[in-house]
């Protein structure tokens, strides 16, 4: 358990269920199929209702292990009625996070969503990029825990329509995990085009949390050779024709088949 003041967290639930049951449980929770919830120190009980079906659901913590039951029958892995109950609890904790934060002293929330930034991090050694959401108010990057608590549409709802469209296309082309911190993706034509479009829409930030802007200055490649102890050392740098920008070629992110670096 990551925080002993909590009954459980999203990571614990993921360990006790499957991706399919997590998705079904999230849908059931959003459809308000969980009722009459009672929260105690070491357990959570409620009623799962779907049409004529009604089940008593309970999640109990014993040491570091979670035990889930439906109508007093142990269920493993957690099925959708139990994951729906888990979502209720995590949503409850999220809505009352100020109380939780006062106990833990930490805030790793992505809210408020209207302050989110899309951040581009480049791994020059492997020529891979990481596109992720960053919340400057809590200095938090997006990870799987946030998409457990919130829907993807909730997270991106405050971006303008053009940016939302670009984000959704990337999520469809890869999947939503592309926006997790440290989820590295090999640069390709599709990603290059969308990175350029995000920059042109003034919506992309650097790893230093500075907005990336288009610079229309012309550049040229400068090759420098130095002799050191009978060895020739060669370096390559992109140099701005009119200005003082110098970028080592191994640090430059080349957007495929475009004039942008």
C-alpha positions in Angstrom: 0.0 0.0 0.0 1.4 3.4 -1.0 -0.3 5.4 1.8 -1.5 3.7 5.0 -4.1 6.5 5.7 -6.0 5.1 2.7 -8.0 1.9 2.6 -6.5 1.2 -0.9 -5.3 3.1 -3.9 -5.6 2.6 -7.7 -2.4 0.5 -7.9 -3.8 -2.0 -5.3 -7.0 -2.4 -7.3 -5.1 -3.0 -10.5 -3.1 -5.7 -8.8 -6.4 -7.4 -7.8 -8.3 -7.2 -11.1 -7.9 -7.3 -14.9 -7.9 -4.6 -17.5 -11.3 -5.7 -18.8 -12.9 -5.7 -15.4 -11.4 -2.3 -14.6 -13.0 -0.9 -17.8 -16.4 -2.5 -17.0 -16.2 -1.3 -13.4 -15.4 2.3 -14.5 -18.4 2.2 -16.8 -20.6 0.8 -14.0 -19.5 3.5 -11.6 -20.1 6.2 -14.2 -23.6 4.7 -14.7 -24.3 5.1 -11.0 -24.7 1.4 -10.3 -23.2 1.7 -6.9 -25.5 2.6 -4.0 -25.7 2.7 -0.1 -21.9 2.8 0.4 -20.6 2.5 4.0 -16.9 3.3 4.6 -15.2 1.9 7.7 -11.6 1.9 8.8 -10.7 -1.4 7.2 -13.6 -2.1 4.8 -15.9 -0.6 2.2 -19.4 -2.0 1.6 -22.1 -1.1 -0.9 -24.9 -2.3 -3.2 -24.4 -3.0 -6.9 -27.6 -2.5 -8.9 -28.0 -3.2 -12.6 -31.6 -3.5 -13.7 -33.2 -6.3 -11.7 -29.8 -7.5 -10.4 -28.8 -6.4 -6.9 -25.6 -7.6 -5.2 -24.0 -6.8 -1.8 -20.3 -5.9 -2.5 -17.5 -5.4 -0.1 -13.8 -4.7 -0.2 -11.8 -5.4 3.0 -8.2 -4.8 3.8 -6.2 -7.4 5.8 -2.7 -6.1 6.3 -1.6 -5.3 2.7 -4.0 -7.5 1.0 -7.5 -6.7 -0.4 -10.3 -9.2 -0.1 -13.3 -8.6 -2.3 -16.7 -10.4 -1.8 -20.0 -10.4 -3.7 -23.0 -11.6 -1.6 -20.3 -12.8 1.0 -18.6 -14.9 -1.6 -14.8 -14.2 -2.1 -14.1 -13.1 -5.7 -10.7 -13.1 -7.3 -9.8 -11.3 -9.5 -12.2 -8.4 -8.7 -15.0 -8.4 -11.2 -16.9 -5.3 -12.4 -19.2 -4.9 -9.3 -16.1 -4.8 -7.1 -14.1 -2.5 -9.4 -17.1 -0.2 -9.6 -17.1 0.0 -5.8 -13.4 0.7 -5.9 -13.9 3.5 -8.3 -16.5 5.0 -5.9 -13.9 5.0 -3.2 -11.1 6.5 -5.3 -13.5 9.1 -6.6 -14.5 9.9 -3.0 -10.9 10.3 -2.0 -10.2 12.5 -5.0 -13.2 14.7 -4.2 -12.0 15.0 -0.6 -8.4 15.2 -1.5 -7.8 18.3 0.7 -8.4 16.2 3.8 -6.1 13.4 2.4 -3.4 15.9 1.4 -3.3 17.4 4.9 -2.5 13.9 6.2 0.1 12.9 3.6 1.6 16.3 2.8 1.7 15.5 -0.9 -0.4 16.4 -3.9 0.0 14.5 -7.2 -3.2 15.6 -8.8 -3.5 16.7 -12.4 -6.3 19.1 -11.4 -7.2 21.8 -12.2 -7.4 20.6 -15.8 -7.5 24.1 -17.3 -3.9 24.5 -16.2 -2.5 21.4 -17.9 0.4 21.6 -20.3 1.4 19.2 -23.0 5.1 18.6 -22.6 7.6 17.2 -25.1 10.7 15.4 -23.8 13.3 14.2 -26.2 15.7 11.2 -25.7 18.4 12.1 -28.2 20.4 8.9 -27.6 17.5 6.6 -28.7 15.7 9.2 -30.9 12.5 8.7 -28.9 10.0 11.2 -27.6 7.7 11.4 -24.6 4.5 13.5 -24.9 2.9 13.9 -21.6 0.5 16.1 -19.6 2.1 18.2 -16.9 0.4 20.1 -14.0 2.6 23.1 -13.0 0.6 23.8 -9.8 1.4 20.4 -8.4 4.6 19.7 -10.5 3.0 16.4 -11.5 3.3 14.5 -14.8 0.5 12.2 -16.0 0.7 8.5 -15.2 -1.6 5.5 -15.2 -3.0 6.4 -11.8 -4.6 9.6 -13.2 -6.3 7.7 -16.0 -7.6 5.3 -13.4 -9.3 8.1 -11.5 -10.3 10.3 -14.4 -11.6 9.5 -17.9 -9.3 10.6 -20.8 -12.0 13.0 -22.0 -12.1 14.7 -18.6 -8.4 15.3 -18.6 -8.3 16.9 -22.0 -11.7 18.7 -21.8 -10.2 22.2 -21.3 -7.9 22.2 -24.3 -9.3 24.0 -27.4 -11.0 21.9 -30.0 -8.0 21.8 -32.4 -5.7 20.5 -29.6 -8.3 18.0 -28.4 -8.6 16.7 -32.0 -4.8 16.2 -32.2 -4.6 14.5 -28.8 -7.5 12.2 -29.7 -5.9 11.2 -33.0 -2.6 10.4 -31.3 -4.4 8.3 -28.6 -6.2 6.4 -31.4 -3.1 5.9 -33.4 -1.1 4.6 -30.4 -3.3 4.4 -27.3 -3.9 6.6 -24.3 -0.7 5.4 -22.6 1.4 7.5 -25.1 0.6 10.4 -22.7 2.1 8.7 -19.6 5.3 10.1 -18.3 8.3 8.1 -19.4 6.3 6.4 -22.1 8.8 6.7 -24.9 7.8 6.5 -28.6 10.0 6.2 -31.7 9.7 9.2 -33.9 7.8 8.6 -37.1 5.9 10.6 -39.7 2.6 10.5 -37.9 4.1 11.8 -34.6 6.2 14.4 -36.4 3.2 15.9 -38.1 1.3 16.1 -34.9 4.1 17.6 -32.9 4.5 20.3 -35.5 0.8 21.0 -35.5 0.8 21.3 -31.7 3.7 23.8 -31.9 1.9 25.8 -34.5 -1.2 25.8 -32.2 1.0 27.2 -29.4 0.2 24.2 -27.2 3.5 22.4 -26.7 6.0 22.9 -23.9 9.6 21.9 -23.4 11.0 19.8 -20.6 11.9 23.0 -18.9 8.2 24.0 -19.1 8.8 26.8 -21.6 6.4 27.1 -24.6 7.9 25.9 -27.8 7.5 28.4 -30.6 8.2 28.3 -34.3 11.4 30.2 -35.3 11.4 31.0 -39.0 15.1 31.9 -39.1 17.2 30.0 -41.6 19.9 27.7 -40.3 22.9 25.9 -41.7 25.0 22.9 -40.7 28.4 23.8 -39.4 31.1 21.2 -39.4 34.2 21.7 -37.1 37.3 19.6 -37.1 39.9 19.7 -34.4 43.2 17.8 -34.1 43.8 16.5 -30.6 46.7 14.1 -29.8 47.0 12.9 -33.4 43.2 12.4 -33.6 40.7 14.3 -35.7 37.6 15.3 -33.6 34.6 16.3 -35.7 31.5 18.1 -34.5 28.3 19.1 -36.2 26.1 21.9 -35.1 23.0 23.7 -36.5 23.8 27.4 -36.6 21.2 30.2 -36.9 22.1 32.4 -39.9 21.1 35.6 -38.1 21.3 35.1 -34.4 23.2 33.1 -31.7 21.3 29.8 -31.6 23.7 26.8 -31.7 22.3 23.3 -31.5 24.5 20.2 -31.5 23.1 17.9 -34.2 22.9 14.9 -31.8 20.6 17.0 -29.6 18.3 18.1 -32.4 14.9 16.5 -32.9 14.3 16.1 -36.6 10.7 16.1 -37.6 10.5 13.6 -40.4 10.2 15.1 -43.9 9.8 18.6 -42.7 12.0 21.7 -42.4 11.6 21.8 -38.6 14.2 20.7 -36.0 
